[in-house]
Amino acid sequence: MIGRFAELPTRAITEFFRLESAGGLLLVAMVAVALILSNSPAADFYRSVIDLPMAAYAGGVGLEKMLVHWVNDGLMAVFFLLVGLEIKREIKDGELSSRDQVLLPAAAAVGGMAVLALVYVLFNMGDEIAMRGWAIPAATDIAFSLGVIALLGRRVPISLKVFLTALAILDDLGAIIIIAIFYTAELSAISLGVAGACVIVLIVLNRIGVERLSPYVLVGLVLWFAVLESGVHATLAGVLLGLCIPLHGRSGGDAASPLRQLEQRLHAWVAYLILPLFALLNAGVSFSGAESGGVFGAVPLGIALGLFVGKQVGVFGMAWLLIRFGICRLPEGANWKQLYGVAVLTEIGFTMSLFIGGLAFEPGTHESDVRIGVLMGSIVSAVTGYVLLRAAGRNEGAHRSSMA
């Protein structure tokens, strides 16, 4: 099931997967660096860098935040802008543009989210504070999972890479909705009003055919500040801005698409700078100071098993049901073992899981638990998925050779 995505230029598909895969491998490196620093004599220096106060002022209005918050609230808004662009492109002109294309990854994504939340709740039922983390394992880390797939080369059919990408994008959409509904603080009516006005301006710019990106970016900056001050998480401003960027230019074609132009400009920055920096500042955990029972506490176990058990059961279970009853088909060129291996890779929740974990709990509460749970679940899922897909690809190659 490659669909319209396969009709895009081969160079564009190759470039997309190359960036995501290389970015995923860089993420792994930054996680390793963060863990080493957190458990070394440089731990105090590492923490002082994370908490480094920084301020920005313009026209008498300013913000003062620690470095980690500038990254999580500011730079991650650019990541969410890219997510918004990808969601719009896929819905309008890609793998999510028709019922047949969207049904399998959408059902798999919903199944994965539902079962993983159930697993987390079973471990943390009765603890009101811990229950706020039910959505932490929700979304698939597309860069991390495609980075694992990159190590397998041609053993994984491109249709499964597209399936994984579509599912991850839908996971991100679900996570965005969860953040907006469940992880919003006290609201400021004035700031929300300013944010609403900015969205209206962006829609008007789109409807009257403005194709230059600068007006959208300028309004988007005001939108980001308003959302930041409103009590809704600032990164949602990036999604709203992305959804308002025009997909098609007047002259037609990919070269004239403002959305594709912005997506191409942002992709490398997000893959090679923003997400690795986020990982470096957020993945560090001291294993000597984990609270709530450490590795075997209810929160880290709920997250880790929600990712490793709940996600694969929900994703593969829903996909199996739809394919078994003839509603959908196996992705082209793939077998059941390979589909299961990809379902295991969807359990790598790293970036979004850490992000939601930072929203779910108050500072200083369950911080180490979240990081330990996310790292355990994601690392075990990455290794297991790699082994399964490597074995499935080798068996498929041997089968084809015997048939020749």
C-alpha positions as a LaTeX table, in Angstrom:
\begin{tabular}{lrrr}
\hline
Residue & $x$ (\AA) & $y$ (\AA) & $z$ (\AA) \\
\hline
Met1 & 0.00 & 0.00 & 0.00 \\
Ile2 & 2.09 & 2.87 & $-1.27$ \\
Gly3 & $-0.75$ & 4.95 & $-2.73$ \\
Arg4 & $-0.25$ & 8.49 & $-3.87$ \\
Phe5 & 2.89 & 8.83 & $-1.80$ \\
Ala6 & 4.60 & 6.62 & $-4.36$ \\
Glu7 & 3.62 & 9.05 & $-7.09$ \\
Leu8 & 5.80 & 11.77 & $-5.61$ \\
Pro9 & 9.27 & 12.10 & $-7.10$ \\
Thr10 & 11.54 & 9.28 & $-5.97$ \\
Arg11 & 14.16 & 11.83 & $-4.90$ \\
Ala12 & 11.69 & 13.46 & $-2.50$ \\
Ile13 & 10.80 & 10.13 & $-0.85$ \\
Thr14 & 14.46 & 9.14 & $-0.55$ \\
Glu15 & 15.38 & 12.52 & 0.93 \\
Phe16 & 12.53 & 12.33 & 3.47 \\
Phe17 & 13.56 & 8.91 & 4.76 \\
Arg18 & 17.26 & 9.85 & 4.68 \\
Leu19 & 16.70 & 12.89 & 6.88 \\
Glu20 & 14.44 & 11.07 & 9.32 \\
Ser21 & 16.74 & 8.05 & 9.53 \\
Ala22 & 19.93 & 10.05 & 10.03 \\
Gly23 & 18.14 & 12.27 & 12.54 \\
Gly24 & 17.05 & 9.17 & 14.44 \\
Leu25 & 20.62 & 7.91 & 14.69 \\
Leu26 & 21.72 & 11.34 & 15.92 \\
Leu27 & 18.95 & 11.18 & 18.54 \\
Val28 & 20.41 & 7.91 & 19.82 \\
Ala29 & 23.82 & 9.54 & 20.11 \\
Met30 & 22.43 & 12.50 & 22.07 \\
Val31 & 20.55 & 10.20 & 24.43 \\
Ala32 & 23.81 & 8.38 & 25.12 \\
Val33 & 25.63 & 11.67 & 25.76 \\
Ala34 & 22.86 & 12.86 & 28.12 \\
Leu35 & 22.96 & 9.61 & 30.11 \\
Ile36 & 26.77 & 9.68 & 30.35 \\
Leu37 & 26.80 & 13.29 & 31.53 \\
Ser38 & 24.04 & 12.66 & 34.08 \\
Asn39 & 25.96 & 9.79 & 35.64 \\
Ser40 & 29.46 & 11.24 & 35.57 \\
Pro41 & 31.46 & 13.85 & 37.51 \\
Ala42 & 30.12 & 16.38 & 34.97 \\
Ala43 & 26.54 & 15.91 & 36.22 \\
Asp44 & 26.43 & 19.23 & 38.10 \\
Phe45 & 27.75 & 21.11 & 35.07 \\
Tyr46 & 25.19 & 19.35 & 32.84 \\
Arg47 & 22.36 & 20.37 & 35.18 \\
Ser48 & 23.63 & 23.96 & 35.34 \\
Val49 & 23.52 & 24.17 & 31.54 \\
Ile50 & 19.97 & 22.81 & 31.46 \\
Asp51 & 18.86 & 25.37 & 34.07 \\
Leu52 & 20.82 & 28.26 & 32.53 \\
Pro53 & 18.58 & 31.39 & 32.69 \\
Met54 & 18.08 & 33.21 & 29.41 \\
Ala55 & 15.99 & 36.26 & 28.52 \\
Ala56 & 14.70 & 37.85 & 25.31 \\
Tyr57 & 13.13 & 41.32 & 25.03 \\
Ala58 & 11.50 & 43.22 & 22.17 \\
Gly59 & 9.70 & 46.56 & 22.44 \\
Gly60 & 9.54 & 46.43 & 26.21 \\
Val61 & 8.00 & 42.95 & 26.20 \\
Gly62 & 10.16 & 40.04 & 27.18 \\
Leu63 & 10.44 & 36.49 & 28.42 \\
Glu64 & 12.78 & 34.96 & 30.96 \\
Lys65 & 13.17 & 31.18 & 30.90 \\
Met66 & 15.72 & 28.48 & 31.57 \\
Leu67 & 17.49 & 27.03 & 28.54 \\
Val68 & 15.51 & 23.77 & 28.70 \\
His69 & 12.24 & 25.74 & 28.61 \\
Trp70 & 13.38 & 27.81 & 25.62 \\
Val71 & 14.00 & 24.53 & 23.84 \\
Asn72 & 10.81 & 22.80 & 25.01 \\
Asp73 & 8.48 & 25.78 & 24.53 \\
Gly74 & 10.27 & 27.58 & 21.70 \\
Leu75 & 12.33 & 25.34 & 19.45 \\
Met76 & 9.87 & 22.48 & 19.86 \\
Ala77 & 7.19 & 24.78 & 18.45 \\
Val78 & 9.21 & 24.61 & 15.21 \\
Phe79 & 9.10 & 20.82 & 15.43 \\
Phe80 & 5.32 & 20.99 & 15.87 \\
Leu81 & 5.15 & 23.41 & 12.92 \\
Leu82 & 6.81 & 20.70 & 10.83 \\
Val83 & 4.33 & 18.16 & 12.20 \\
Gly84 & 1.46 & 20.45 & 11.21 \\
Leu85 & 2.87 & 20.81 & 7.70 \\
Glu86 & 3.27 & 17.03 & 7.38 \\
Ile87 & $-0.27$ & 16.38 & 8.63 \\
Lys88 & $-1.76$ & 18.85 & 6.15 \\
Arg89 & 0.31 & 17.53 & 3.24 \\
Glu90 & $-0.61$ & 13.92 & 3.96 \\
Ile91 & $-4.32$ & 14.71 & 4.41 \\
Lys92 & $-4.51$ & 16.85 & 1.29 \\
Asp93 & $-2.17$ & 15.07 & $-1.07$ \\
Gly94 & $-0.61$ & 11.99 & 0.49 \\
Glu95 & $-1.11$ & 8.78 & 2.45 \\
Leu96 & $-4.02$ & 10.19 & 4.46 \\
Ser97 & $-5.93$ & 11.66 & 1.50 \\
Ser98 & $-8.42$ & 8.81 & 0.94 \\
Arg99 & $-10.34$ & 6.29 & 3.02 \\
Asp100 & $-8.42$ & 3.32 & 1.64 \\
Gln101 & $-5.07$ & 4.93 & 2.37 \\
Val102 & $-5.85$ & 6.20 & 5.86 \\
Leu103 & $-7.90$ & 3.37 & 7.33 \\
Leu104 & $-5.15$ & 0.84 & 8.16 \\
Pro105 & $-2.63$ & 3.23 & 9.82 \\
Ala106 & $-5.46$ & 5.19 & 11.49 \\
Ala107 & $-7.05$ & 2.10 & 13.04 \\
Ala108 & $-3.63$ & 0.82 & 14.09 \\
Ala109 & $-2.78$ & 4.17 & 15.68 \\
Val110 & $-6.06$ & 4.31 & 17.62 \\
Gly111 & $-5.64$ & 0.71 & 18.76 \\
Gly112 & $-2.10$ & 1.38 & 19.93 \\
Met113 & $-3.09$ & 4.48 & 21.92 \\
Ala114 & $-6.04$ & 2.75 & 23.56 \\
Val115 & $-4.20$ & $-0.38$ & 24.72 \\
Leu116 & $-1.07$ & 1.42 & 25.92 \\
Ala117 & $-3.20$ & 3.81 & 27.99 \\
Leu118 & $-4.98$ & 0.79 & 29.51 \\
Val119 & $-1.66$ & $-0.83$ & 30.43 \\
Tyr120 & $-0.43$ & 2.36 & 32.12 \\
Val121 & $-3.71$ & 2.79 & 34.02 \\
Leu122 & $-3.58$ & $-0.80$ & 35.30 \\
Phe123 & $-0.18$ & $-0.11$ & 36.86 \\
Asn124 & $-1.10$ & 3.27 & 38.36 \\
Met125 & $-4.75$ & 2.95 & 39.29 \\
Gly126 & $-5.51$ & 4.63 & 42.60 \\
Asp127 & $-2.63$ & 7.13 & 42.41 \\
Glu128 & $-4.25$ & 10.40 & 41.31 \\
Ile129 & $-0.95$ & 12.13 & 40.53 \\
Ala130 & 0.54 & 9.19 & 38.62 \\
Met131 & $-2.65$ & 8.79 & 36.58 \\
Arg132 & $-1.89$ & 12.11 & 34.88 \\
Gly133 & 0.79 & 10.29 & 32.91 \\
Trp134 & $-1.59$ & 7.94 & 31.07 \\
Ala135 & $-0.81$ & 9.53 & 27.68 \\
Ile136 & 2.98 & 9.58 & 28.02 \\
Pro137 & 3.55 & 6.53 & 25.75 \\
Ala138 & 1.05 & 7.77 & 23.15 \\
Ala139 & 3.04 & 8.78 & 20.06 \\
Thr140 & 5.58 & 7.00 & 17.87 \\
Asp141 & 8.94 & 8.72 & 17.40 \\
Ile142 & 9.21 & 8.71 & 13.60 \\
Ala143 & 12.87 & 9.76 & 13.47 \\
Phe144 & 13.98 & 7.14 & 15.99 \\
Ser145 & 11.98 & 4.30 & 14.36 \\
Leu146 & 13.06 & 5.17 & 10.82 \\
Gly147 & 16.62 & 5.36 & 12.12 \\
Val148 & 16.30 & 1.71 & 13.19 \\
Ile149 & 14.81 & 0.80 & 9.81 \\
Ala150 & 17.72 & 2.56 & 8.07 \\
Leu151 & 20.07 & 0.01 & 9.65 \\
Leu152 & 18.13 & $-2.77$ & 7.89 \\
Gly153 & 18.55 & $-1.40$ & 4.37 \\
Arg154 & 16.37 & $-3.15$ & 1.80 \\
Arg155 & 15.14 & $-5.82$ & 4.19 \\
Val156 & 12.09 & $-3.59$ & 4.89 \\
Pro157 & 9.73 & $-2.83$ & 1.95 \\
Ile158 & 9.12 & 0.87 & 1.29 \\
Ser159 & 5.39 & 0.26 & 1.76 \\
Leu160 & 6.05 & $-0.56$ & 5.43 \\
Lys161 & 8.14 & 2.60 & 5.81 \\
Val162 & 5.22 & 4.58 & 4.41 \\
Phe163 & 2.79 & 2.74 & 6.73 \\
Leu164 & 5.01 & 3.55 & 9.71 \\
Thr165 & 5.30 & 7.19 & 8.64 \\
Ala166 & 1.51 & 7.57 & 8.22 \\
Leu167 & 0.86 & 5.89 & 11.57 \\
Ala168 & 3.44 & 8.10 & 13.31 \\
Ile169 & 1.87 & 11.24 & 11.83 \\
Leu170 & $-1.57$ & 10.14 & 13.04 \\
Asp171 & $-0.05$ & 9.37 & 16.44 \\
Asp172 & 1.32 & 12.91 & 16.53 \\
Leu173 & $-2.12$ & 14.26 & 15.66 \\
Gly174 & $-3.62$ & 12.23 & 18.50 \\
Ala175 & $-0.94$ & 13.46 & 20.90 \\
Ile176 & $-1.60$ & 17.07 & 19.87 \\
Ile177 & $-5.30$ & 16.64 & 20.63 \\
Ile178 & $-4.48$ & 15.03 & 23.98 \\
Ile179 & $-2.13$ & 17.90 & 24.90 \\
Ala180 & $-4.76$ & 20.50 & 23.98 \\
Ile181 & $-7.53$ & 18.80 & 25.98 \\
Phe182 & $-5.83$ & 17.22 & 28.99 \\
Tyr183 & $-2.60$ & 19.15 & 29.58 \\
Thr184 & $-3.76$ & 22.74 & 29.51 \\
Ala185 & $-3.23$ & 25.01 & 32.53 \\
Glu186 & $-5.45$ & 27.88 & 33.68 \\
Leu187 & $-6.51$ & 29.87 & 30.66 \\
Ser188 & $-6.11$ & 33.60 & 29.96 \\
Ala189 & $-9.11$ & 34.89 & 28.01 \\
Ile190 & $-7.19$ & 37.90 & 26.67 \\
Ser191 & $-4.28$ & 35.82 & 25.37 \\
Leu192 & $-6.67$ & 33.28 & 23.86 \\
Gly193 & $-8.48$ & 36.12 & 22.12 \\
Val194 & $-5.21$ & 37.38 & 20.63 \\
Ala195 & $-4.33$ & 33.83 & 19.55 \\
Gly196 & $-7.77$ & 33.43 & 17.94 \\
Ala197 & $-7.32$ & 36.69 & 16.06 \\
Cys198 & $-3.94$ & 35.50 & 14.78 \\
Val199 & $-5.49$ & 32.26 & 13.51 \\
Ile200 & $-8.18$ & 34.26 & 11.69 \\
Val201 & $-5.49$ & 36.42 & 10.07 \\
Leu202 & $-3.60$ & 33.30 & 8.98 \\
Ile203 & $-6.76$ & 31.81 & 7.46 \\
Val204 & $-7.48$ & 35.07 & 5.62 \\
Leu205 & $-3.92$ & 35.15 & 4.26 \\
Asn206 & $-4.44$ & 31.61 & 2.99 \\
Arg207 & $-7.85$ & 32.32 & 1.45 \\
Ile208 & $-6.76$ & 35.46 & $-0.42$ \\
Gly209 & $-3.87$ & 33.56 & $-1.96$ \\
Val210 & $-0.84$ & 34.98 & $-0.14$ \\
Glu211 & 2.06 & 32.67 & $-0.99$ \\
Arg212 & 5.01 & 34.50 & 0.56 \\
Leu213 & 6.02 & 32.80 & 3.79 \\
Ser214 & 7.15 & 35.92 & 5.68 \\
Pro215 & 3.62 & 37.19 & 6.54 \\
Tyr216 & 2.70 & 33.77 & 7.92 \\
Val217 & 5.90 & 33.59 & 9.98 \\
Leu218 & 5.40 & 37.08 & 11.45 \\
Val219 & 1.81 & 36.36 & 12.46 \\
Gly220 & 2.97 & 32.94 & 13.69 \\
Leu221 & 5.44 & 34.57 & 16.10 \\
Val222 & 2.66 & 36.67 & 17.62 \\
Leu223 & 0.49 & 33.55 & 17.77 \\
Trp224 & 3.25 & 31.64 & 19.59 \\
Phe225 & 3.64 & 34.36 & 22.22 \\
Ala226 & $-0.14$ & 34.61 & 22.72 \\
Val227 & $-0.54$ & 30.84 & 23.09 \\
Leu228 & 2.42 & 30.73 & 25.48 \\
Glu229 & 0.73 & 33.33 & 27.70 \\
Ser230 & $-2.73$ & 31.78 & 27.37 \\
Gly231 & $-2.15$ & 28.62 & 29.41 \\
Val232 & $-2.33$ & 26.33 & 26.36 \\
His233 & 1.05 & 24.82 & 25.55 \\
Ala234 & 2.96 & 27.07 & 23.15 \\
Thr235 & 3.94 & 24.29 & 20.78 \\
Leu236 & 0.32 & 24.05 & 19.61 \\
Ala237 & 0.89 & 27.41 & 17.90 \\
Gly238 & 3.29 & 25.62 & 15.57 \\
Val239 & 0.63 & 23.11 & 14.55 \\
Leu240 & $-1.95$ & 25.84 & 13.90 \\
Leu241 & 0.54 & 27.80 & 11.79 \\
Gly242 & 1.45 & 24.69 & 9.80 \\
Leu243 & $-2.18$ & 23.93 & 9.00 \\
Cys244 & $-2.66$ & 27.47 & 7.64 \\
Ile245 & 0.27 & 27.42 & 5.19 \\
Pro246 & $-1.00$ & 26.99 & 1.59 \\
Leu247 & $-0.20$ & 23.63 & 0.04 \\
His248 & $-0.63$ & 24.62 & $-3.61$ \\
Gly249 & 0.80 & 27.70 & $-5.30$ \\
Arg250 & $-0.94$ & 29.46 & $-8.17$ \\
Ser251 & 1.38 & 28.02 & $-10.81$ \\
Gly252 & 0.99 & 24.48 & $-9.46$ \\
Gly253 & 3.69 & 21.88 & $-8.91$ \\
Asp254 & 5.84 & 21.08 & $-5.89$ \\
Ala255 & 8.28 & 23.93 & $-6.61$ \\
Ala256 & 5.47 & 26.48 & $-6.22$ \\
Ser257 & 4.06 & 24.97 & $-3.02$ \\
Pro258 & 4.66 & 27.26 & $-0.01$ \\
Leu259 & 4.03 & 24.33 & 2.33 \\
Arg260 & 6.56 & 22.05 & 0.65 \\
Gln261 & 9.12 & 24.87 & 0.48 \\
Leu262 & 8.82 & 25.54 & 4.21 \\
Glu263 & 8.83 & 21.82 & 5.00 \\
Gln264 & 12.05 & 21.31 & 3.05 \\
Arg265 & 13.70 & 24.29 & 4.76 \\
Leu266 & 12.75 & 23.12 & 8.24 \\
His267 & 13.33 & 19.40 & 7.92 \\
Ala268 & 17.12 & 19.39 & 8.30 \\
Trp269 & 17.02 & 21.95 & 11.15 \\
Val270 & 14.52 & 19.83 & 13.05 \\
Ala271 & 16.23 & 16.50 & 12.35 \\
Tyr272 & 19.80 & 17.61 & 12.98 \\
Leu273 & 19.47 & 20.38 & 15.58 \\
Ile274 & 16.13 & 20.78 & 17.36 \\
Leu275 & 15.32 & 17.15 & 18.19 \\
Pro276 & 18.91 & 16.21 & 19.12 \\
Leu277 & 19.11 & 19.30 & 21.36 \\
Phe278 & 15.77 & 18.37 & 22.94 \\
Ala279 & 17.10 & 14.86 & 23.57 \\
Leu280 & 20.36 & 16.16 & 25.05 \\
Leu281 & 18.54 & 18.41 & 27.53 \\
Asn282 & 15.66 & 16.07 & 28.41 \\
Ala283 & 17.00 & 12.50 & 28.32 \\
Gly284 & 19.54 & 12.83 & 31.10 \\
Val285 & 18.64 & 10.86 & 34.21 \\
Ser286 & 20.75 & 9.90 & 37.20 \\
Phe287 & 20.11 & 6.24 & 37.93 \\
Ser288 & 21.24 & 6.76 & 41.52 \\
Gly289 & 18.44 & 9.22 & 42.20 \\
Ala290 & 15.32 & 7.80 & 40.58 \\
Glu291 & 12.25 & 8.33 & 42.74 \\
Ser292 & 9.18 & 6.14 & 43.38 \\
Gly293 & 11.00 & 2.84 & 43.49 \\
Gly294 & 13.33 & 3.47 & 40.57 \\
Val295 & 13.12 & 1.11 & 37.61 \\
Phe296 & 10.42 & $-1.03$ & 39.25 \\
Gly297 & 8.13 & 1.82 & 40.27 \\
Ala298 & 4.56 & 1.91 & 38.95 \\
Val299 & 5.14 & 4.98 & 36.75 \\
Pro300 & 8.27 & 3.78 & 34.88 \\
Leu301 & 6.87 & 0.24 & 34.52 \\
Gly302 & 3.52 & 1.61 & 33.31 \\
Ile303 & 5.29 & 3.72 & 30.68 \\
Ala304 & 7.76 & 1.02 & 29.61 \\
Leu305 & 5.18 & $-1.76$ & 29.35 \\
Gly306 & 2.63 & 0.62 & 27.84 \\
Leu307 & 5.14 & 1.24 & 25.08 \\
Phe308 & 6.53 & $-2.27$ & 24.66 \\
Val309 & 3.40 & $-4.37$ & 25.30 \\
Gly310 & 0.37 & $-2.12$ & 24.91 \\
Lys311 & 1.46 & $-0.39$ & 21.74 \\
Gln312 & 2.35 & $-3.52$ & 19.77 \\
Val313 & $-0.82$ & $-5.34$ & 20.87 \\
Gly314 & $-3.01$ & $-2.42$ & 19.84 \\
Val315 & $-1.24$ & $-1.65$ & 16.55 \\
Phe316 & $-0.78$ & $-5.21$ & 15.31 \\
Gly317 & $-4.12$ & $-6.38$ & 16.71 \\
Met318 & $-6.13$ & $-3.71$ & 14.88 \\
Ala319 & $-4.14$ & $-4.19$ & 11.67 \\
Trp320 & $-4.63$ & $-7.98$ & 11.85 \\
Leu321 & $-8.38$ & $-7.64$ & 12.32 \\
Leu322 & $-8.82$ & $-5.24$ & 9.37 \\
Ile323 & $-6.65$ & $-7.34$ & 7.06 \\
Arg324 & $-8.08$ & $-10.66$ & 8.22 \\
Phe325 & $-11.66$ & $-9.55$ & 7.51 \\
Gly326 & $-10.75$ & $-8.13$ & 4.10 \\
Ile327 & $-11.31$ & $-4.47$ & 4.99 \\
Cys328 & $-7.65$ & $-3.61$ & 4.30 \\
Arg329 & $-4.70$ & $-5.35$ & 2.66 \\
Leu330 & $-1.19$ & $-6.08$ & 3.81 \\
Pro331 & 1.21 & $-3.33$ & 2.69 \\
Glu332 & 2.59 & $-4.20$ & $-0.74$ \\
Gly333 & 5.55 & $-6.58$ & $-0.70$ \\
Ala334 & 5.31 & $-7.15$ & 3.07 \\
Asn335 & 4.55 & $-10.29$ & 5.09 \\
Trp336 & 2.97 & $-10.73$ & 8.52 \\
Lys337 & 6.32 & $-11.06$ & 10.31 \\
Gln338 & 7.52 & $-7.78$ & 8.83 \\
Leu339 & 4.27 & $-6.02$ & 9.75 \\
Tyr340 & 4.65 & $-7.28$ & 13.31 \\
Gly341 & 8.24 & $-6.05$ & 13.41 \\
Val342 & 7.10 & $-2.59$ & 12.34 \\
Ala343 & 4.34 & $-2.71$ & 14.99 \\
Val344 & 7.08 & $-3.25$ & 17.57 \\
Leu345 & 9.00 & $-0.23$ & 16.23 \\
Thr346 & 5.92 & 1.96 & 16.76 \\
Glu347 & 6.60 & 1.42 & 20.48 \\
Ile348 & 9.59 & 3.79 & 20.26 \\
Gly349 & 7.91 & 6.83 & 21.80 \\
Phe350 & 10.98 & 8.81 & 22.76 \\
Thr351 & 10.53 & 12.48 & 21.75 \\
Met352 & 6.78 & 12.92 & 22.22 \\
Ser353 & 6.71 & 10.68 & 25.29 \\
Leu354 & 9.34 & 12.78 & 27.06 \\
Phe355 & 7.52 & 15.92 & 25.94 \\
Ile356 & 4.13 & 14.79 & 27.30 \\
Gly357 & 5.86 & 13.56 & 30.47 \\
Gly358 & 7.10 & 17.11 & 31.06 \\
Leu359 & 3.51 & 18.37 & 30.82 \\
Ala360 & 1.87 & 15.60 & 32.85 \\
Phe361 & 3.69 & 16.16 & 36.14 \\
Glu362 & 4.78 & 19.15 & 38.16 \\
Pro363 & 8.52 & 19.97 & 38.05 \\
Gly364 & 10.42 & 17.69 & 40.40 \\
Thr365 & 7.65 & 15.05 & 40.38 \\
His366 & 8.32 & 11.75 & 38.61 \\
Glu367 & 10.94 & 13.35 & 36.34 \\
Ser368 & 13.36 & 10.43 & 36.63 \\
Asp369 & 10.50 & 7.92 & 36.48 \\
Val370 & 9.31 & 9.33 & 33.15 \\
Arg371 & 12.79 & 9.28 & 31.63 \\
Ile372 & 13.57 & 5.77 & 32.87 \\
Gly373 & 10.24 & 4.42 & 31.62 \\
Val374 & 10.54 & 6.07 & 28.21 \\
Leu375 & 14.15 & 4.95 & 27.77 \\
Met376 & 13.44 & 1.37 & 28.86 \\
Gly377 & 10.38 & 1.00 & 26.63 \\
Ser378 & 11.95 & 2.70 & 23.62 \\
Ile379 & 15.32 & 0.91 & 23.78 \\
Val380 & 13.80 & $-2.56$ & 24.25 \\
Ser381 & 11.35 & $-1.84$ & 21.42 \\
Ala382 & 14.11 & $-0.63$ & 19.10 \\
Val383 & 16.29 & $-3.69$ & 19.70 \\
Thr384 & 13.38 & $-6.14$ & 19.47 \\
Gly385 & 11.96 & $-4.53$ & 16.33 \\
Tyr386 & 15.38 & $-4.55$ & 14.68 \\
Val387 & 15.94 & $-8.24$ & 15.46 \\
Leu388 & 12.45 & $-9.23$ & 14.25 \\
Leu389 & 12.69 & $-7.27$ & 11.00 \\
Arg390 & 16.21 & $-8.52$ & 10.30 \\
Ala391 & 15.08 & $-12.13$ & 10.79 \\
Ala392 & 11.90 & $-11.62$ & 8.75 \\
Gly393 & 13.85 & $-10.00$ & 5.91 \\
Arg394 & 16.43 & $-12.80$ & 5.91 \\
Asn395 & 13.72 & $-15.47$ & 5.86 \\
Glu396 & 11.90 & $-13.70$ & 3.03 \\
Gly397 & 15.12 & $-13.48$ & 1.02 \\
Ala398 & 15.83 & $-17.19$ & 1.56 \\
His399 & 12.28 & $-18.07$ & 0.52 \\
Arg400 & 12.59 & $-16.08$ & $-2.71$ \\
Ser401 & 15.95 & $-17.71$ & $-3.47$ \\
Ser402 & 14.46 & $-21.19$ & $-3.04$ \\
Met403 & 11.61 & $-20.27$ & $-5.40$ \\
Ala404 & 13.98 & $-19.00$ & $-8.11$ \\
\hline
\end{tabular}
